[in-house]
Amino acid sequence: MQMEQKRRVGIWVRVSTEFQVRDDSPEHHEQRARHYADAKGWEVAEVYRLEAVSGKTVMELAETKKMLKDIQTGRITAIVFSKLARLARNTKELLEFSELFRQADADMISLAENIDTSSPSGRLFFTIIAAMAEWERAEIADRVAASVPIRAKMGKPLGGAAPFGYQWVGKSLEIDQHEAPVRKLIYELFTVHRKKGLVAKKLNEMGHRTRNGSEFSDTTIGRLLHDSTAKGVRLANYTKSLGDGKKWVLKPESEWISITCPAVVSEELWDECNQILTQQEEKNKRPSRQVVHLFSGLLYCGCGGKMYVYNDGSKYKCSKCRKTKIEIGDIEEIYYENLKNFLLTDEHIEKFLSKADEAIAGKEMQLQTLNQDRRRLKDEMDKTMQLYLAGQIPKDGFAGYYTPLDVQWKQIENTIPEIEAEIDFLKIEYLNGDTIINEAKNLYDRWGSLQSDAKRQIVEQITDSVTIEGDEIRFKFSYNPAYFQNAEKDQRNFKDSSKRST
């Protein structure tokens, strides 16, 4: 029988200044992380050391690149570190690390913050944190977006370069005498050839180039043809970004703002080109991507069939018996209330915290005793050395006094990181549930403001299934904080026939 292979992990050790290297030993951090890995049954494959290095930015350092390469190639599947601030102090880089690890399906273990994404509670914690970060980014984006229409109506620049064929002169958009003839030629060529790629090829063959010196492409031609600035109508506040690295989409036309500007081509020529484009785009239009609903794949009928939303409908319907139905809004509202009851039950919290506190308090008392003994031994060793130097202890008798103290001191030095790792293990296994409860309260309050993909990730993390049978809706949650670990998966039933439609 083949023996199961141990999980291979790395240890990240960063101490920011030379003083800290001496005062807050990197060896101590490493031992603590090693003991934690041992407690989890993991194999330490690599130790990444960044001693006397500032955490302001670490992403470009050679040791960081080595660690990320090992994560991406699968050489290690997790990184253990003493605290988040030791990984990176820069919030942006910390989020970058989190995303890179998520993409590689690797885990992050922060001992001080009691976060271990290899556990269900740790994964949920990071899912909630990501959702909260997205909510905050959206709030900032909304505040910035609110100022855009005001500036647009006042005719002020909203940032960015002038369209091809134009230039900013102060705060006014004026025709660029060098680029405008090329911009006009694009429309004229398109009415003849009716192909964006062919127009781009013709322009390139004539020696024309874009503003940055690149050759024209069909994408560039299409964008310039669509831009109404060329006919003397500059649009503002008509697009918005869906986030970093995501596409831009059109806002509702009611929010668009039109500003008159100098024209490069006639309105008739612009309209002719855009009518051709519209016809071509309609012909080549692909079916839109199907919307992924919160409970797709998780919602079941009592007959055993899965329930889905069909053809952009407003209800989940059973794929098997075709009889059971429920409104999208109703099931989401019921789930929302059950989520609150499941995560925020004070009785469970109190029972769990009492048990966790007792287990951890014993280890912390042991650690306190060891630290006291270490200080006492160090004092005795110093005194023994002083007596020897003062001639009060003979040379042949010194070892008999000093060696036992030194041996005990080294034993305690090795034991302390081990006990700290045991405390880390207990806190992550038990107390991380309490951290999630606190985050869940924020999550519950902001649920309505989260993007649908963020909600879906959370639903996937904590929900095993939702079953509708008759007037009853059963919720089976797959995530249980540590205080549920000896119980069966939590199941809650909800009865409300008024919310059903069959």
Secondary structure, 3 states (H helix, E strand, C coil): CCCCCCCEEEEEEEECCHHHHHHCCHHHHHHHHHHHHHHHCCEEEEEEEEECCCCCCCCCCHHHHHHHHHHHHCCCCEEEECCHHHHCCCHHHHHHHHHHHHHCCCEEEECCCCEECCCHHHHHHHHHHHHHHHHHHHHHHHHHHHHHHHHHHCCCCCCCCCCCCEEEECCEEEECCCCHHHHHHHHHHHHHHCCHHHHHHHHHHCCCCCCCCCCCCHHHHHHHHHCHHHHCEEEECCEEECCCCCCEEECCHHHCEEEECCCCCCHHHHHHHHHHHHHHHHHCCCCCCCCCCCCCCCEEECCCCEEEECCCCCEEEECCCCCCEEEHHHHHHHHHHHHHHHHCCHHHHHHHHHHHHHHHHHHHHHHHHHHHHHHHHHHHHHHHHHHHHCCCCCHHHHHHHHHHHHHHHHHHHHHHHHHHHHHHHHHHHHHHHHHHHHHHHHHHHHHHHCCHHHHHHHHHHHEEEEEEECCEEEEEECCCCHHHCCCCCCEEEEECHHHEEC
